[in-house]
Amino acid sequence: MCIETIALKQCVKQVIIEHQIELDETSSSILRLPNITIVNSTTTADTPSDSKYQLLPIDHEWEFPRGNLSLGNDLGQGEFGKVVQAEALGILQKHMVTTVAIKMLKEVHSDSDMIDLVTEMEIMKLIGSHENVLKLLGCCTQDGELFVITEFARHGNLHDFLRNNAPSSGDKYATSNLSQQTLLEFAQQTAKGMEYLASKKCVHRDLAARNVLVFDNYTLKVADFGLARDIRNKEYYRKETKGRLPLKWMAPEALIHGLYSSQSDVWSYGILLWEIYTSGGIPYPTVLQMEELFQALRSGYRMEKPPNCSVRMYALMQKCWRYTPEDRPTFTAIVRYTENTSLPNESTSSQQEDITVSDE
């Protein structure tokens, strides 16, 4: 009989991370986003693990001791993942305790969710550091569930921050308690973060106020790279599989053809601007059916100017919402445009300057 032998083993799943390295024109190596797959495997029943997955391949540059973490309150959760506040001993400096955020999977999740979280972790490793992009601090991949450790944003996400600063009002769109200068700086900081991502050939695919974090001194950082993809070897990414999609933030070519690029991120940035100037309003509030939205965008419909928005900034939104991707401004052009925007006295369209689309 083989009952005892069978009992000694249990089914687990193995996460395989296959790194891809290519050479550029100078013959130097470039590390691209790895291929990530999950396969069924087995392990002995006495192997210690709090996860249904085997140990991930260890990356010594980023691996952080699990025992140096003290988990705290939940900060939020999405469809498959959640974020928890924690204290990390020695993650930035020896013997110093730092407040961090840890992203992990919810108890009920799929293999696809696991691949998304591993992909997000690997993308953050490749992105590097920028003042307006959320920074990866470390990860825990051994002897338990996967922890992705990042900077902690004391003021939460931008959407909630905008809503919390909107006065009680019965108006169609509330006027923000935040100053026009602050809103402009929010627009500029987000554009700088996205300019950096575009320079790294990283398409975010889910740019929205909910995925931008607010730190002390109103510093903004683009976050949540669960849908991000590397386009280093081409200028666009075609989504072939079904999954969660932020439809109201998506460009027409993404909605209709599944095509994503830095220019589709520019469209989403225009929607984010609209969120900023409506204190976290819901895009296309009068559109109920997505097919109705498809047809409206094809026919040239765009959202109206928010009451709390200058003519100049609404002109930027409109340019981000040009139907053809090549006709939209680049993030480099947007950064320069916002830097050249002065306040207040912006009342006529004749004061607007054009935004070039080919300087990146």
N, C-alpha and C positions, 0 to 999 in steps of 0.2 A: 504494500500500500504506500501511496505517496502523499497522504494527507499532511503529515508533519512537514515534508519538504515544501508543500504549497503554502503552509501556514507561515513559513519563515520569510516569505516574500510578499511584497505589496506593490500594487500598481502606482506608479508616480509618472510625472511628465518631466521631460528634460528640455530646458530652454537652450537653444543653440544660437550663438552669436558668431556669425561668419563675417569677419572684417574684410573690407575691400580696399586695396591700395592700388592707385594708378599713378602714372608718371605725367608730369606737366611738360611744357615745352622746354624747360630748363633741366629736365631729367631728374628733378627732385620729386620725392614721393608725396602724394596727397591722400590723406585718409578720408574715404567717403563713408556715408551712412551704411552700417553693416546690414546684411540680410539676417533677419531674426525669424526663427521657426521653432515650433514646439513638437516634440515627438513623444510617443509613449515609451516608457522604460519601466524597469523594476528595480527595487532595492530591498535590502534585508529589513525585516520588521523592526530590528533594534536600532536602525539608523535614526539618530535624533533629528527631528525636523518638525516645525510648526506649519509647514506648507505642503501642499500636494505636489509641489515642484521640487525637483532635485536642485542642488546648489548651482547657481549661475557661474559661468566662468569668472574667476576673481580678477579684478583690475586693481592692482596694488596702489596705483596712483590715486584712486578715488575711494577705496574701501575704508570704511570707518567702523571702529569697534561698537558692536551693538550694545555692549554693556555700559558704554559711556553716554547713553541716551536715557533721558527720563521723560516719558510721554506725558502730555498734558491734555488740554481740552481740544475737542474737535473744532476746526475752523470752518469747515464746510465740506460738502460732498456733491458729487455729480451722479451721473447715471451708473458708473461702475467704480469710481475712485473716491477717496476722501483725503482730506488734509488735516493733520493734527499738529498742534503746537507742541514743542518739546524743548528741553534744555540739553545742550550738547557740551560735554566736557572735553576741551582740547581740540575742537574742530578748527578754530582759527589761530589759537595761541595756547601753548602748553599751560595747563592748570587754570585756564580761564573758561568760565561757563558762558555759552552764547545761546540766546534764544533763536530757535530755528523753526522751520516748517517742514513737516515730513509728509510726502505724498505716498499713499499706499492703496492697494486694492480693497474694495469692500468685501465682506465675507462671501457674498454671492457674486461671482464674476465668471467670465468665459476665458478661453485661451486667447481670443482676440483682444480682450481687455489687457491681459498680461503682456501681449506683444506690443500693444499701444504704450503701456507704461515703460517697458524696456526701451522701446524706440525713443520715447521722450527723454529718457535718461541718456541715451547714447547721443542724441542730437544736442543736448545741453553740454555734453563733454566736448563736442566738436565746435560748438559756437564760440567759445572763449568768453572774454569779459568785456562788458560795455555798461556804462552807468545807467542806461535806460533799458537794460535787458536783465531779467531775473537770473541770478547766478547759482549754479550748482555748487554745493559745498562738499558733498560726499554721498555715499550710498552704502547700504547694508544688503549684501547679496548672499550671505552665508548663514546657515543654521537658523533659518526662520523666513518669514515673509519678506518680500522686497520692500525696502525703504529707500525713497529718493529724497535726499536732504537738500533743502534750498534756504535762501535768505528768508527771514520772517518780515512780512509787511504789517506793521502795527495798525494801519488804517484800513486793511482789507482791500477788496477789489474796487475799481473805479466806479462801476455801476452803482453799487450800494453806497459808496461815498457821495456820489452825485445825488442820489435819492435822499440821503440823510441831510444834505445841505439844500434841499428844495423846500421852500416855505409852503405851509399849508395853503392851498389855493384851489378854487374851482375852475381856474382857467384851463383851456385846452392843453397848454404846455406851461408848466410852472416856470417862473423866473428864478434862476439860481441865486442863493445867498453868496456864492463865490464871485469875486470880482472878474471883470472882463479880462484883466491882465492875467489872472490865475487860469482862466479857461484857455486863453491863448497859449500860456506856458504848458498846459496839459497837451494841447494840440501839437506843440513843437516838440516836447519831450517824446511823445509817442512816435512822431515822425522820425526822430533821430534813432530811436530803438529799431524801427522798421528799416531805416536806411542801412543800419549796421547788418541786420539779418539779410537784407537783399545783397549786400556786399559779400556775404558768406554763402550766397546762392541757396539760402534757406527760405522756403515758402511756408508761411505760418498756417494759412488756410482757415484760421478760426479767430481772426482779429476782431475783437469786440470789447466793450467797456468791462465786461465781466472777466476778461482775461488780461486786464492790465491792473497792476497792483500799486497801491499808494503807500509810500514810505514816509518817514519823517521829513519835514520841510517841504511837503508836497512833491517829493520826487516820485516820478512814475517809472515803472519797469514793465515791459512787455513780458507776459508769462504764458503758461499753459501751452506746451508744445506737443500735446497729444496727437494733433492732426498734422503737425509740421512735416515737411518732406525736403529732402536734398535734391536740388536740380543742377548740381555741379556739372553734369555731363550734357545738359540741355537746358533750354530756357523755359520749359513748362513741365508740368506733371499731370498725367491723365489718371484720374481715379477709376479703377476698374471694378472695385468691389462695392457692395452695399454697406451702409453703416450710418452712424449719426452724422447729420449735416446741419450746419447753422444757416438754414435757407435764406432768411431775411438779410443776412450779411454777405451773401454770395453774389459774385459778378455774373452777368448773363452767360458768359462762356463756361463758367463753372456749373451753373444751374442746368444749362441745356446740354453741354457736351462733356462735362466732367473735366475741363481743362483748367489748371491752376498755374499761376506764375506770380512773380512779384507785382505785376500789373493787376492781377485779380485781388491781391492784397491791398493795392491802392484803392480799389472800389470799396473794400471792407473798411478801409481807413475813413473813407467818406461817410460811411454809415456810423462809424465811431464818433466822428466829428458831430454828426447830428445828435447822437446820444449825449455828448458833452454839452451841447447848447440847448438841450431840452431837459436837463437834469435827470438823465437816465431814462428818457422816454422809450417806448416800444416802437421800433421802426415800422413804417407802413401801417399805422394804427387802424386805418379804415379798410385794409385789405384782409379778408378772412380766408380765402382759398388760394393755395399756392399757384394753381393754374391761372387764376385771375392776375396774380403778380407777374407771372411769365409774360402774359399777353400785354399787361400794362407797360412793363419795361421795354418790350419790343416796340411798342407804339410811341415811346418817348416819355412816358410818365416818370416824374421824379418827385420826391417829397418837397414840400414847400419850405420856405425859409422860417426857421424858428424865431419867435419874437425876441429872444435874447441873443440873437446872432447878428453880427455886422454884415453889411453887404459884401464886404471883401471876403470874409470867411465862408459865406454861403456860396460865393463864386468858386471858392476852392472845392467845396463839396460837389458842385455841379461838374467841375472839371474831372474830379475823381470818378464821377458817374457817367462819363462818356461811354457809349456803347462799345466802341472798338478799343481793345486794350492798348494798342499803340498810340492812341490819341490821348490817353490819360497821362498826367505828369508822373515823373519818377519820384521816389521818396527824396532823392537829393534835391530835386526842384522844389518839392513841398517844404523841406527844411529851410531852404533859402527864402521861399515865399513867406513863411511864418516869421522868420527872423527879420524880414523887411516890413512886416506889418506893424503899424503904429496905432496907438489908441489915444483918444476916442475918435472923433471927427471922421467917420467913414460913412458917408450918406449917399454917394452916387456911384453908379457903375463906371462912370468915366474916370474915376480915380484908380480903377483896378489896372494892374499890370498883367500881361499874359504870363502863363506858366509854360515854360518849354517842356518838351516831352522826350528830349534825346540827349540829356547831359549827364547820364549816369554810366 
